[in-house]
Amino acid sequence: MRSIQIHPTSLTPYGRGVRRLPTWFPPEAATMTTASFNNTYAPTGAISLDDLRIEPSAADMVRCTANVTVAARTVSLEATAAGTIGAMTSMLYDIGAGVEIMSFYQQTEGAEIITYLLCDRDGDRCWSYGRGRTGDESAVNALISGANQLAKN
């Protein structure tokens, strides 16, 4: 995996509020409706996460087990890595839907964490995002969004 880049955000108005986006995110995202933004950067697809369990492992690693639905077939996966993002990335590779993170940004919005990613698979790139109650949950959701987009390419 290449090194992860952390970039500053831009404050761009949308609707009645401000959508804080990383400066590397597509400019047109700032003016999209919420529905259009979700459909573009967090689309549903053939891959969905049914459940994910994270537990500590030796040497500051985590062991993750997950049930993932791939094209209506549920697959049980397991990976041990330095963190949840690494484990989920490994599991996506195991099902043939590997995603490399090129850029990464997280922010808090109310009680949720939002993760924005620039993802790559074999030179094809996409922007994705995910929401969750924790940083790990939102990052995993963003990874799956990226995997679904790149599976269509």
N, C-alpha and C positions, 0 to 999 in steps of 0.2 A: 504494500500500500504506500502511495506517495504521502508526503507530509501534508497535514491538514492546514489550510490557511484560514486565519480568522480576519475578517474584514469589518470595517465600521458600517453602520447602517445610515440610511438616509431617511429623513422624515418627509413622507409624501402624503398629502391630504387625499382622502377618499371618503365618499359619503359624508357622514357627520363627524368622523373621527380621523385619526392619522394612522396609516398603515406603515409601520417601521419596517423597511425592507433593506437587506444588505445592498450596498452600492453595486455589486456585481449581478444582482437579480435583474431580469428584463425590465426595462422602463415601462412598458405597457402594462405590467402587473399592477402598477400603482393606481391605475384608473379603472381597473376591472371591478365588476360587481363581485360580491362575496361568492355567489353561486358560480360565476364564470372562473374566478380565481381557483376555487376548489376543484372544478372540473378540469382545469388546465394543469394545475400543479399537484393535485392529490386525487387523481382519478382512480376509480375502482377498476379492477382488472382481474386477470386469471389468478393472481396471487393474493391471498388474504391470510392474516394472522388470526388463528383461533384462540391461542393462549401462549403465553411466554412465562417461564419460571426462571428466576435468576437466583443463584446461590453462590456464596463465597467458595473458592477453591484454594489449593495450595499456591504459595508464592505470589500472593496478591492478584491471582487470576479469578475469573468468575466462570461458573459452569452454567450454561443456558440450555434449557430444553424447551422445545416449542412444537406445537401442532400447527401446521401450515396447510391451507387448502390451495392446491395448484390444479386449475382447470377441473374443479369439482371432485378432486381426489385428495383426501387428507393424508399428509405425510408427517411422521414424527421425526424430529431432528434434534441433534445435540451438538454443542460445540463448547470448547473451553478456550478462553482468550483473555487478553489483558483488560477487556471491558465489554460491555453489552454490545456496543457498536461493532467491535471486532468479531464477536461471536455471531451476531446477526448477519454480518457480511459473509462470514464463512458458511453459514447455513444457506444463504442465497446462492452461493457458488455451488453448494452440494446439490441443489435442485436445478442447476443450469441457468440461474438467473442472476449471476454475479454482477455487483455494482461497485464501482470504485468511486470514493468520495474525492472530488477535486477541491471543493470549497464547502465550508461548514459555518453556520451561524445559529446561535440559540438566543432567545429572548423570552422574558416573562410578560404575559398579558393577562392580568387578573390572576386567577388561580391556575392558569395553564402555562405550560412551556411550549413555545413554538420553535421548530427546527427548520431551517432552510438549507437545502443542499444543491450543489451542482454535481451531478453524477455523470459517470462515463462508463461505457461498455464498448470495448473494441473501437474506440474513436467516435462512437455515437454519444452525444451528450444531451442531457435534459436537466431542467430545474425542477425540484420537488420541494414539498413541505409537508410537515406533519405536526399534529397537536397531541398533547398528553398531559397527564398530571405530574409527570416527572420528566427530567431531561432524557433519560433512557427511553421512556415510552414514546416521547415525541420523535426522537431520533430514529427509532425502529419504524414508526409509522412513515416518516419521510423516506427511509430506505426502501420500504415496500412500495411507496408511491413511485419512486424512481425506477425500481425494478419493473413495475407494471408499465410505465411509459416506455422503457427501453425494450421490453419484450415485444412491443408493437412495431419497433423499427426493423 
